[in-house]
């Protein structure tokens, strides 16, 4: 009898990254367009707010596409920890967004 593999596939980590990346894009767009924040990512800082939003949403769509490939079913520890790290990083970025978000409504 084979031993069951209890490690979770990557789907839930990919879904979370899609949501976090999309939220980051929307909140960054709002903050940049209102002049409340500046883009901290040097790769994106030279783009207009709407372009940054488009890039972020495009990346979320690409991640969504991963859900329909065999990659999402991989149970390798390396990829699981890579996605966990990315999700933790994006969560910390969203916590930073929560600092200035109330200023949108003042």
KEZA-559212 format. One line per 4 residues: number of its first residue (from 1); for each residue x, y, z of N, C-alpha, C. Coordinates in Angstrom, 1 decimal, m for minus. Layout:
REM residues N
NUM> X Y Z X Y Z X Y Z ~ ... .
END
This chain:
REM residues 106
1> 0.9 m1.2 0.0 0.0 0.0 0.0 0.9 1.2 0.0 ~ 0.7 2.2 m0.9 1.5 3.4 m1.0 1.2 4.3 0.1 ~ 2.3 5.0 0.5 2.1 6.0 1.6 1.6 7.3 1.0 ~ 0.5 7.8 1.6 m0.1 9.1 1.0 0.8 10.3 1.1 .
5> 0.8 11.1 0.1 1.6 12.3 0.2 0.7 13.5 0.7 ~ 1.0 13.9 1.9 0.1 14.9 2.6 0.5 16.3 2.3 ~ 1.6 16.5 1.5 1.9 17.9 1.1 0.9 18.4 0.2 ~ 0.5 19.7 0.4 m0.6 20.3 m0.4 m0.1 20.7 m1.8 .
9> m0.9 20.5 m2.8 m0.5 21.0 m4.1 m0.4 22.6 m4.1 ~ 0.1 23.2 m5.1 0.3 24.6 m5.1 m0.9 25.5 m5.4 ~ m2.0 24.9 m5.7 m3.2 25.7 m6.1 m3.6 26.8 m5.1 ~ m3.7 26.4 m3.8 m4.1 27.4 m2.8 m3.1 28.5 m2.7 .
13> m1.8 28.2 m2.9 m0.8 29.2 m2.8 m0.8 30.2 m4.0 ~ m1.1 29.6 m5.2 m1.2 30.4 m6.4 m2.4 31.3 m6.3 ~ m3.6 30.7 m5.8 m4.8 31.6 m5.7 m4.5 32.8 m4.8 ~ m3.9 32.5 m3.6 m3.6 33.6 m2.7 m2.7 34.6 m3.3 .
17> m1.7 34.2 m4.1 m0.8 35.1 m4.8 m1.5 35.9 m5.8 ~ m2.5 35.3 m6.5 m3.3 36.1 m7.5 m4.0 37.2 m6.8 ~ m4.7 36.9 m5.7 m5.5 37.9 m5.0 m4.6 39.0 m4.4 ~ m3.5 38.6 m3.8 m2.6 39.6 m3.2 m2.0 40.5 m4.2 .
21> m1.5 39.9 m5.3 m1.0 40.7 m6.4 m2.0 41.7 m7.0 ~ m3.2 41.2 m7.2 m4.3 42.1 m7.8 m4.6 43.2 m6.8 ~ m4.7 42.9 m5.5 m5.0 43.9 m4.5 m3.8 44.9 m4.5 ~ m2.6 44.5 m4.5 m1.5 45.4 m4.5 m1.5 46.3 m5.7 .
25> m1.9 45.8 m6.9 m2.0 46.6 m8.1 m3.0 47.7 m8.0 ~ m4.2 47.3 m7.5 m5.3 48.2 m7.3 m5.0 49.3 m6.3 ~ m4.5 48.9 m5.1 m4.1 49.9 m4.1 m3.0 50.8 m4.5 ~ m2.0 50.2 m5.2 m0.9 51.0 m5.7 m1.4 52.1 m6.7 .
29> m2.3 51.6 m7.6 m2.9 52.6 m8.5 m3.6 53.7 m7.8 ~ m4.4 53.4 m6.8 m5.1 54.4 m6.1 m4.2 55.3 m5.4 ~ m3.2 54.8 m4.7 m2.2 55.6 m4.0 m1.4 56.5 m4.9 ~ m1.0 56.0 m6.1 m0.2 56.8 m7.0 m1.0 57.9 m7.7 .
33> m2.2 57.5 m8.1 m3.1 58.5 m8.8 m3.5 59.6 m7.8 ~ m3.6 59.4 m6.5 m4.0 60.4 m5.6 m2.7 61.1 m5.0 ~ m1.5 60.7 m5.4 m0.3 61.3 m4.9 0.0 61.0 m3.5 ~ m0.5 60.0 m2.9 m0.2 59.6 m1.6 1.0 58.8 m1.4 .
37> 1.4 58.0 m2.4 2.6 57.2 m2.3 3.5 57.3 m3.5 ~ 4.6 56.8 m3.5 5.5 56.6 m4.6 5.8 55.1 m4.8 ~ 6.0 54.7 m6.0 6.3 53.3 m6.3 7.7 53.0 m5.8 ~ 7.8 52.0 m4.9 9.1 51.6 m4.3 9.9 50.6 m5.2 .
41> 9.2 50.0 m6.1 9.9 49.0 m7.0 10.6 49.7 m8.1 ~ 11.9 49.6 m8.1 12.7 50.4 m9.1 12.4 50.0 m10.5 ~ 11.9 48.8 m10.7 11.5 48.3 m12.1 10.2 48.9 m12.6 ~ 9.4 49.3 m11.6 8.1 49.9 m12.0 8.0 51.4 m11.8 .
45> 8.9 52.0 m11.1 8.8 53.4 m10.7 8.8 54.4 m11.9 ~ 9.3 54.0 m13.0 9.2 54.9 m14.2 7.9 54.9 m15.0 ~ 7.0 54.0 m14.6 5.8 53.8 m15.3 4.7 54.7 m14.7 ~ 3.7 55.0 m15.5 2.5 55.7 m15.1 1.7 54.7 m14.2 .
49> 0.8 55.3 m13.3 0.0 54.5 m12.4 m0.9 53.4 m13.1 ~ m1.5 53.9 m14.3 m2.4 52.9 m15.0 m1.5 51.8 m15.6 ~ m0.3 52.1 m16.0 0.5 51.1 m16.6 0.9 50.0 m15.5 ~ 1.2 50.5 m14.4 1.6 49.6 m13.2 0.4 48.7 m12.9 .
53> m0.8 49.3 m12.9 m2.0 48.5 m12.7 m2.1 47.4 m13.7 ~ m1.9 47.8 m15.0 m2.0 46.9 m16.1 m1.0 45.7 m16.0 ~ 0.2 46.1 m15.6 1.3 45.0 m15.4 0.9 44.1 m14.3 ~ 0.4 44.6 m13.2 0.0 43.8 m12.0 m1.1 42.9 m12.4 .
57> m2.1 43.4 m13.1 m3.3 42.6 m13.5 m2.9 41.5 m14.5 ~ m2.0 41.9 m15.4 m1.5 40.9 m16.4 m0.7 39.8 m15.7 ~ 0.1 40.1 m14.7 0.8 39.1 m13.9 m0.2 38.2 m13.2 ~ m1.3 38.8 m12.7 m2.3 38.0 m12.0 m3.0 37.0 m13.0 .
61> m3.2 37.5 m14.2 m3.8 36.6 m15.2 m2.9 35.5 m15.6 ~ m1.6 35.8 m15.7 m0.6 34.7 m15.9 m0.6 33.7 m14.8 ~ m0.6 34.2 m13.6 m0.7 33.2 m12.5 m2.0 32.4 m12.5 ~ m3.1 33.0 m12.9 m4.3 32.3 m13.0 m4.2 31.2 m14.1 .
65> m3.5 31.4 m15.1 m3.2 30.4 m16.2 m2.4 29.2 m15.6 ~ m1.6 29.5 m14.6 m0.8 28.4 m14.0 m1.8 27.3 m13.3 ~ m2.9 27.8 m12.9 m3.9 26.9 m12.3 m4.4 25.8 m13.2 ~ m4.3 26.0 m14.5 m4.8 25.0 m15.4 m3.7 24.2 m16.1 .
69> m2.5 24.2 m15.5 m1.4 23.5 m16.0 m1.0 22.4 m14.9 ~ m0.2 21.5 m15.3 0.3 20.5 m14.4 1.1 21.0 m13.3 ~ 1.7 22.2 m13.5 2.5 22.9 m12.4 1.8 23.0 m11.1 ~ 0.5 23.4 m11.2 m0.3 23.6 m10.0 m0.5 22.4 m9.1 .
73> m0.2 21.2 m9.7 m0.4 20.0 m8.9 0.9 19.5 m8.4 ~ 2.0 20.2 m8.6 3.3 19.8 m8.1 3.3 19.8 m6.6 ~ 4.0 18.8 m6.0 4.0 18.7 m4.6 5.5 18.9 m4.1 ~ 6.3 19.6 m4.8 7.7 19.8 m4.4 7.8 20.8 m3.3 .
77> 8.6 20.5 m2.3 8.7 21.5 m1.2 9.3 22.8 m1.6 ~ 10.3 22.8 m2.6 10.9 24.0 m3.0 9.9 25.0 m3.5 ~ 9.0 24.5 m4.4 8.0 25.4 m5.0 7.0 25.9 m4.0 ~ 6.6 25.0 m3.1 5.6 25.4 m2.0 6.2 26.5 m1.2 .
81> 7.5 26.4 m0.7 8.1 27.4 0.1 8.3 28.7 m0.7 ~ 8.6 28.6 m2.0 8.7 29.8 m2.9 7.4 30.6 m2.9 ~ 6.3 29.9 m3.1 5.0 30.6 m3.1 4.7 31.1 m1.7 ~ 5.0 30.3 m0.7 4.7 30.8 0.7 5.5 32.1 0.9 .
85> 6.8 32.1 0.5 7.6 33.3 0.7 7.0 34.5 m0.1 ~ 6.6 34.3 m1.3 6.0 35.4 m2.1 4.7 35.9 m1.5 ~ 3.9 35.0 m0.9 2.6 35.4 m0.3 2.9 36.2 1.0 ~ 3.9 35.8 1.8 4.3 36.5 3.0 4.8 37.9 2.6 .
89> 5.6 38.0 1.5 6.1 39.3 1.1 5.0 40.2 0.6 ~ 4.0 39.7 m0.2 2.9 40.5 m0.6 2.0 40.9 0.6 ~ 1.9 40.0 1.5 1.1 40.3 2.7 1.7 41.5 3.5 ~ 3.0 41.5 3.6 3.7 42.6 4.2 3.6 43.9 3.4 .
93> 3.6 43.8 2.1 3.3 45.0 1.3 1.9 45.5 1.5 ~ 1.0 44.6 1.6 m0.4 45.1 1.8 m0.6 45.7 3.2 ~ 0.2 45.2 4.2 0.2 45.9 5.5 0.7 47.3 5.4 ~ 1.7 47.5 4.5 2.2 48.9 4.3 1.1 49.7 3.6 .
97> 0.3 49.1 2.7 m0.8 49.9 2.1 m1.8 50.3 3.1 ~ m2.0 49.5 4.1 m3.0 49.8 5.1 m2.7 51.0 5.9 ~ m1.4 51.4 5.9 m0.9 52.6 6.6 m1.5 53.8 6.0 ~ m1.4 53.9 4.6 m1.8 55.1 3.9 m3.2 55.1 3.4 .
101> m3.8 53.9 3.4 m5.1 53.8 2.8 m6.2 54.7 3.4 ~ m6.2 54.9 4.7 m7.2 55.8 5.3 m7.1 57.3 4.8 ~ m5.9 57.7 4.3 m5.7 59.0 3.8 m6.5 59.2 2.5 ~ m7.0 58.2 1.8 m7.8 58.3 0.6 m9.1 58.9 0.9 .
105> m9.6 58.7 2.2 m10.9 59.1 2.5 m11.0 60.4 3.4 ~ m9.8 61.1 3.5 m9.8 62.4 4.2 m10.0 63.5 3.3 .
END
